[in-house]
Amino acid sequence: MLLKIYNDKPNEKYIDQAVEILRKGGVIIYPTDTVYGIGCDITNQKAIERVCQIRGLKTDKANLSFICYDLTDISQYTKPFDTTVFRVLKKALPGPFTFIFNASGQVPKLLSSKKKTVGIRVPDNNIVREIVKQLGNPIVTASIHDEDDIIEYSTDPELIYEKYQELVDLVIDGGYGDNVASTVVDVTEGEFEVIREGKGDLEQYL
């Protein structure tokens, strides 16, 4: 299924449809403030396995991130971190960043892996944030890669749909995506270490 949803005013009925699919263990492709992502409900183990299978990842080794609506819930998934980090997060999010934290005890149970870290995303995109808000918990996310090396990420939702329609339950057309991924920042040591330069410029928030 392909649904056209506008970022400036997401259609509630379509958001509800997407949430219903996630609740039933479905896998969806959706826009973010960077590249299109593929994901599912973090509480559904089978769906997480499907995401990994589609993306050719091993579940126990996959670097999956969680998309959260805002900062309210992240303490469930991360070990405590200091106020300096929190102040920067408040300024930088929603935005094109993935912050890597030490994971709380809940994360390995959710992901069935021994991973000690977790990536947290709060994208500046109303569609995916509204889906997460209505769902009531984060979604697992991985980027959509393009097989053409020149275009590193698929940006055209209709082409994404053509390629993935048999593999996923829903593709959301939120307009053309970006082909620059999020900036990945490791905060596990209490410092800000940029481990992948991307769309976000962290310097302006430090």
Secondary structure, DSSP 8 states (H G I E B T S, - for coil): -EEE--SSS--HHHHHHHHHHHHTT--EEE--SSS-EEEEETT-HHHHHHHHHHTT--TTT---EEE-SSSTTGGGTB----HHHHHHHHHH-SSSEEEEEEB-THHHHHHTS---EEEEE--S-HHHHHHHHHHTS-EEEEE-B-SSSSS-B---HHHHHHHHTTT-SEEEE-S---SS--EEEE-TTSS-EEEE--S--GGGG-
